[in-house]
Amino acid sequence: MANALLSIQILPRTPNGESVIPYVDRAIDVIKASGVPYRVAPLETTMEGELDKLLAIVQEMNGAMAEMGCPSIISQIKVYYVPAGTASMDALLEKYPDGQ
């Protein structure tokens, strides 16, 4: 069972000032490859899992941005942590399953 939700907005500074969209897509690919449940939203992506694993994914996302040539990256994160319990996107979204 997951003990944390982590939402991230990654803001890479691109090497030549180009669009960040391909970079953000690569960051989402890192999340997909991790196998954790996730949900992409307009301004951030939320992942569900064990806190240590989620933080490692954030580190991998930043590494992917560096490998793509980004001279700097801002990663804004929010963490919902339940040390002795369960954290679930479904439970928090139960009242608003379609986002409205």
Residue, then its C-alpha position, 0 to 999 in steps of 0.5 A: m500500500a502507498n503511504a504517500l502522494l507526491s505532486i510535481q511541477i517540473l520547470p526546466r530551463t531549456p538549453n536554447g530557450e525552446s519550448v519546455i513541452p518535449y522536456v516535460d514529456r520526457a519527465i512524464d516518461v520517467i514516471k511512466a517507466s517507474g510503474v507507480p500510479y500517476r495522474v497528469a493534470p494541467l499544472e502538475t502530475t501526481m504520483e502514488g507510492e512509497l515516499d522513498k520511491l517517489l523522491a527517487i523518481v523526482q531525482e531521476m526526472n531531474g537527471a533526465m532534464a540534465e541529460m537533455g542539456c538543461p542548465s537548471i531545473i526547478s522542481q516544485i513538489k507537494v507531499y501528502y504523507v501518511p507514515a502509518g497508513t495509506a495515501s490514495m489518489d482515489a480516496l482523495l478524489e472520491k467526491y470529485p472523480d471527474g475533477q468537477 
